[in-house]
Amino acid sequence: MSDFTFTGLTPDVLLDAIESCGIFPQSGLLALNSYENRVYQFQAEDGQRMVVKFYRPARWTNEQILEEHDFALELADAEIPLVAPLVINQTTLHTYQGFRFAVFPSVGGRQFEIDNLDQIEWMGRFIGRMHRVAQAKSFTQRLPLDTEHFLTQPLAELEHSSLLPDHLKTAFFAIAEPVIEQTCRQYRPFGLIRLHGDCHPGNILWRDGPLFVDLDDCRMGPAIQDLWMMLSGDRSQQLLQLDTMVEAYEEFHELDRRELALIEPLRAMRMLHYMAWLSKRWEDAAFPRAFPWFAEDKYWENQILALKEQMSALQEPPLSLGL
């Protein structure tokens, strides 16, 4: 579809799409928090709570989505707690009037506590189990975690973005370009495995243990990518969290300690990619409503400061383990 903004996804289309799978909602569709896709919770006629996820048009190919689904089912078969798509009519990916969607069981849970060392330890074991399964094969369709997709393309997007104020462009690119150059020099993965890819606390539910709810950004990359976003606080706090997490992680999968030097380059890549993502999605009316500050001077002034701080972080010694 040429329109990536979901303008044709009306309530009637939503219901008709779900019913095309032989599922008949008995409740209204409750929109859940999702910016990239459109996700709704409902109760089916048998009383089961379900979630339907409509994929943003033109973002992934069918093959890329199915590779994500296959990975989720593979992890579920290994008894790793995550929400996998339901197989309906022998497939997990469905199409209705050009919109692609999948159906999932609905689950609840508490928010992951980023300052809870017990939960950090549990996450280490969980990610280690996930990576032990993930290393068995490679993605062939999903995009890799590389500087082309996370630095070069975002830079080009921001250079042409009308949302970056003209009077701040010189200052912004004066720091963004050296950050990108430094990151490209330092980002040298030592091995690639299948990753969750967007492993941050917002993608984790806590139900007597961790539960992942989204593999939408799974890709090939270094293992540390699925660990570093669990870290928070100052350097000493992050060191304690990292020690706790990696010790638990290595009960199931060995971490190449050289990957610790990739944490700050990966952080820089995420920063630039996030800014470019907001710019690319601005035509979707949901984005100006959700991120009104993105077009304001103050946001870009803060990003200039954040990039300067990140440049300093790139030049510091990487975190090291006391294990």
C-alpha positions in Angstrom: 0.0 0.0 0.0 1.3 3.5 -0.8 -0.4 5.0 2.2 1.5 4.0 5.4 -0.6 6.1 7.8 -3.6 3.7 8.4 -6.1 6.2 7.0 -8.2 3.4 5.5 -8.2 1.3 8.7 -11.8 2.2 9.7 -13.7 0.5 12.6 -15.7 -1.5 10.0 -12.5 -2.7 8.3 -11.1 -3.7 11.7 -14.1 -5.8 12.6 -14.4 -7.3 9.2 -10.8 -8.2 9.2 -11.0 -10.1 12.5 -14.2 -11.8 11.4 -12.5 -13.0 8.2 -10.4 -15.2 10.5 -13.5 -16.8 12.0 -13.2 -14.8 15.2 -16.2 -12.7 16.2 -15.6 -9.9 18.8 -18.2 -9.6 21.5 -16.8 -6.4 22.9 -15.6 -3.1 21.5 -12.1 -2.8 20.3 -9.8 -1.1 22.9 -6.8 0.6 21.4 -3.6 -0.3 23.1 -0.4 1.9 23.2 1.4 1.4 20.0 2.8 4.0 17.6 4.4 1.9 14.8 1.4 -0.4 14.4 -2.2 -0.4 15.4 -3.1 -2.7 18.2 -6.5 -3.5 19.7 -7.8 -5.7 22.5 -11.1 -7.4 22.4 -13.1 -10.3 23.8 -14.1 -13.0 21.4 -17.5 -14.8 21.5 -16.0 -17.7 23.5 -15.0 -15.2 26.2 -11.3 -15.4 25.4 -9.5 -12.0 25.5 -7.4 -11.4 22.3 -5.3 -8.7 20.7 -5.1 -7.9 17.0 -2.1 -6.2 15.6 -2.3 -4.4 12.2 1.2 -3.9 10.7 2.1 -0.5 9.3 1.8 -0.7 5.5 5.1 -0.7 3.6 7.3 -1.1 6.7 8.0 -4.9 6.5 7.6 -7.4 3.7 5.5 -10.5 4.3 8.6 -12.6 4.5 10.1 -10.3 7.2 6.9 -10.5 9.3 6.7 -14.3 9.0 10.3 -14.6 10.0 9.4 -12.6 13.2 6.5 -14.9 13.8 8.6 -18.1 13.2 11.1 -16.8 15.8 8.4 -16.1 18.3 6.9 -19.6 17.9 10.4 -21.1 18.1 11.0 -19.4 21.4 7.6 -20.4 22.7 8.3 -24.0 21.8 11.4 -23.7 23.9 9.1 -22.6 26.9 10.5 -19.1 26.9 7.8 -16.8 28.1 6.6 -14.4 25.4 3.4 -13.7 23.6 3.5 -15.5 20.2 0.9 -15.0 17.4 -1.9 -17.5 17.1 -1.9 -19.9 14.2 -5.3 -19.6 12.5 -6.1 -21.4 9.3 -2.5 -22.7 9.2 -0.9 -19.2 9.2 0.0 -16.4 11.6 -0.2 -13.6 9.0 -3.5 -12.5 7.6 -4.6 -9.9 5.0 -7.8 -7.9 4.6 -8.3 -5.1 2.1 -4.5 -4.7 1.8 -3.9 -4.5 5.6 -1.8 -7.2 7.2 -2.5 -8.4 10.7 -1.9 -11.0 13.3 -3.9 -12.2 16.3 -2.4 -12.8 19.8 -3.7 -14.0 23.1 -4.2 -11.0 25.5 -2.1 -11.1 28.6 -1.8 -8.8 31.6 1.0 -8.0 34.0 2.8 -5.5 36.0 5.5 -3.0 34.8 9.1 -4.2 34.9 11.0 -2.4 37.8 14.2 -1.1 36.3 15.8 -0.6 39.7 14.9 -4.0 41.1 18.1 -6.2 41.1 16.0 -9.4 41.5 14.1 -8.6 38.4 17.4 -7.6 36.6 18.8 -11.0 37.5 15.7 -12.7 36.2 15.9 -10.8 33.0 19.6 -11.9 32.6 18.5 -15.5 32.8 15.6 -15.0 30.5 17.7 -13.2 27.8 20.4 -15.9 28.1 17.8 -18.6 27.5 16.4 -16.6 24.5 19.9 -16.2 23.0 20.7 -19.9 23.4 17.8 -20.6 21.1 18.5 -17.6 18.9 22.0 -18.7 18.0 20.9 -21.9 16.4 20.1 -20.2 13.1 20.1 -16.8 11.4 17.6 -14.4 10.0 17.7 -14.2 6.3 14.9 -11.5 5.7 15.0 -9.2 8.8 17.2 -6.0 8.5 20.5 -6.1 10.4 21.5 -3.8 13.3 24.1 -1.9 11.4 25.4 1.7 10.8 23.7 1.9 7.5 20.2 1.6 8.9 20.9 3.2 12.3 23.2 6.1 11.4 23.6 6.7 7.6 19.9 6.6 6.7 18.8 8.5 9.8 21.4 11.3 9.1 20.0 11.6 5.5 16.4 11.8 6.9 17.3 14.5 9.4 19.2 16.5 6.8 16.0 16.8 4.8 13.6 17.1 7.7 11.6 20.3 7.9 11.0 19.6 11.6 14.6 20.5 12.6 14.6 24.3 13.0 16.8 26.1 10.4 18.5 28.2 13.0 19.6 25.0 14.9 20.7 22.9 12.0 24.3 24.1 12.0 24.7 23.4 15.7 22.9 20.1 15.5 25.0 18.7 12.6 28.2 20.1 14.0 27.8 17.5 16.8 25.7 14.8 15.1 28.3 14.2 12.3 31.3 13.6 14.6 29.1 11.4 16.9 28.3 9.3 13.8 31.9 9.2 12.7 33.1 8.1 16.1 30.3 5.5 16.4 31.1 4.1 13.0 34.7 3.7 14.1 33.8 1.9 17.3 30.9 -0.2 16.2 32.6 -3.5 15.2 30.4 -6.4 16.3 32.3 -9.6 17.0 29.4 -11.9 16.2 25.8 -11.6 15.2 22.8 -13.6 16.5 19.0 -13.2 16.3 17.9 -10.6 18.7 14.7 -9.3 20.3 16.2 -6.0 19.0 14.1 -3.6 21.1 14.6 -5.1 24.6 13.6 -2.2 26.9 11.4 -2.2 30.0 8.4 -1.0 28.0 8.3 -4.3 26.1 8.3 -6.4 29.3 5.4 -7.5 31.5 6.0 -9.0 34.9 3.8 -12.0 35.8 5.7 -14.0 38.4 8.6 -13.5 36.0 9.3 -11.6 32.8 7.1 -11.9 29.7 8.0 -10.3 26.3 5.1 -8.9 24.3 6.8 -7.5 21.1 9.3 -8.9 18.6 8.5 -6.3 16.0 12.1 -5.1 15.8 13.9 -8.4 15.9 17.0 -8.5 13.8 20.6 -9.8 13.6 23.0 -8.0 15.8 25.4 -8.3 18.8 24.1 -10.0 21.9 24.8 -7.0 24.1 22.0 -5.1 22.3 19.4 -7.1 24.2 21.1 -6.4 27.5 22.2 -2.7 27.6 18.7 -1.2 27.6 18.0 -2.8 30.9 20.6 -0.5 32.5 19.7 2.7 34.3 21.1 5.3 36.7 24.7 6.5 37.0 27.8 4.5 36.0 28.2 2.8 39.4 24.5 1.7 39.3 24.9 0.4 35.8 28.0 -1.6 36.7 26.1 -3.3 39.5 23.2 -4.0 37.2 25.4 -5.3 34.5 27.3 -7.6 36.8 24.0 -9.0 38.1 22.5 -9.5 34.7 25.5 -11.0 33.0 26.2 -13.5 35.8 22.6 -14.7 35.4 22.8 -14.5 31.5 25.9 -16.8 31.4 24.0 -19.6 33.2 22.6 -20.2 29.7 24.7 -18.4 27.1 28.2 -17.0 27.1 28.7 -13.3 26.5 31.7 -12.1 24.6 33.1 -9.5 27.0 34.5 -7.5 24.1 30.9 -6.5 23.3 30.8 -4.3 26.4 32.6 -1.7 24.2 29.6 -1.6 21.9 27.2 -0.2 24.6 27.8 3.4 23.9 28.0 3.1 20.1 24.6 1.3 20.3 23.2 4.0 22.5 24.3 6.6 19.9 22.7 4.6 17.1 19.5 4.4 19.0 19.4 8.2 19.6 19.9 9.1 16.0 17.5 6.4 14.8 14.8 7.5 17.2 14.9 11.1 15.9 14.8 10.0 12.3 11.9 7.6 13.1 9.8 10.5 14.5 10.6 12.6 11.4 9.7 9.8 9.0 6.4 9.1 10.7 5.3 12.7 11.1 2.7 12.4 8.3 0.8 9.9 10.5 -1.6 12.1 12.5 -1.0 10.0 15.6 2.6 11.3 15.8 2.0 15.0 16.1 -0.6 14.2 18.7 1.7 12.0 20.7 4.9 13.9 20.3 4.0 17.6 19.9 7.4 18.6 21.4 9.3 17.1 18.5 8.8 20.2 16.3 9.7 22.6 19.1 13.1 24.4 19.5 13.5 23.1 23.0 13.5 19.5 21.9 16.3 20.0 19.4 18.3 22.2 21.8 18.1 19.3 24.3 19.2 16.8 21.6 22.3 18.9 20.8 23.2 18.7 24.5 22.5 15.0 24.6 24.7 14.3 21.6 27.5 16.3 23.2 27.2 14.1 26.3 27.1 11.0 24.1 30.3 12.1 22.4 31.9 12.3 25.8 30.6 8.8 26.7 32.0 7.4 23.5 35.4 8.6 24.5 35.3 7.1 28.0 36.5 3.6 28.9 33.7 1.1 28.4 31.9 -0.6 31.3 33.8 -3.6 32.6 32.7 -6.5 34.7 33.9 -7.5 38.1 33.0 -11.2 37.6 
